[in-house]
């Protein structure tokens, strides 16, 4: 299957992230989700077929589901040349690259709030590791005796910094308030929890547990909007409800096969990363597609 590792459109590049290439259209942005994949903060030399399409189309799906709770930056998915041409200045017109179909969207250009809004509904990953040491997660004290992957008494908000490179660092609500102000901090916390609660119920009805997720917000003047991606396998921990067992780690609909293979390969987790075997690439691509189709009830475009 073909993979898209990078784009080179004749437009001003706004930012190139680990996965997305974003171009400046003036008052809007064009976001293209590539098939790049990173692990341990290193971009791998091989991509995952259909990964970018899953991330783009799943984000668009969730933006629609949650639009009544909080507005978002999505203006229009870029599915055909006519849509694309509407947003280009005459001097920037060029032939529509077919690879944009299904993996790109036009969004509002906003001021990004430099906070990762993380919400956890289950005790997993780094949260489980921290709980075993301290009995808390990101400063939030939890009841004694909880087990790995156990559902928390109620979802907890555990924000982090938003790092352009390297790791995001956990911060407290007081830290967030100092950075962006108390009113905005509380608004982001409340909206994050509200969106997670809605999405968790929606996913549970389709056989998927959303153990945790992270969101980003931007400001349109004083108005708060969701930006970037939303409730994708890259930003969330999705579990198959039929296989869920408390007291052990769970199989996730994400890049787990990639992490598992890299851990066993002897790689030192520094660039350059090794090339993945074909079977690991295919297994990971299949997980992304399954997550999309199970949650949306539709075949990937």
ABEGO torsion letter per residue (X at the ends): XBBBABBBBBBBBABBBAABBBBBAGABBBBBBBABBBBGGBBBABBBBGAAAAAAAAAAAAAAAAAAABBBABABBBABAAAAAAABBAAABBBBBAAABGABBBBBBBBBBBBBBBBBABBBEAAAAAAAAAGBBGGBBBBBGBBBGBBBABBBBBBBBBBABEBBBBBBAAAAAAAAEAAAAAAAAAAAAAAAAAAAAAAAAAGBBBABBBBBBBBBEABBBBBEBBGBAAABBBBBAAABBBGBBBBBBBAAAAAAAAAAAGBAGBOBBBBBBAAAAAAAAAAAAAAAAAAAGBBBX
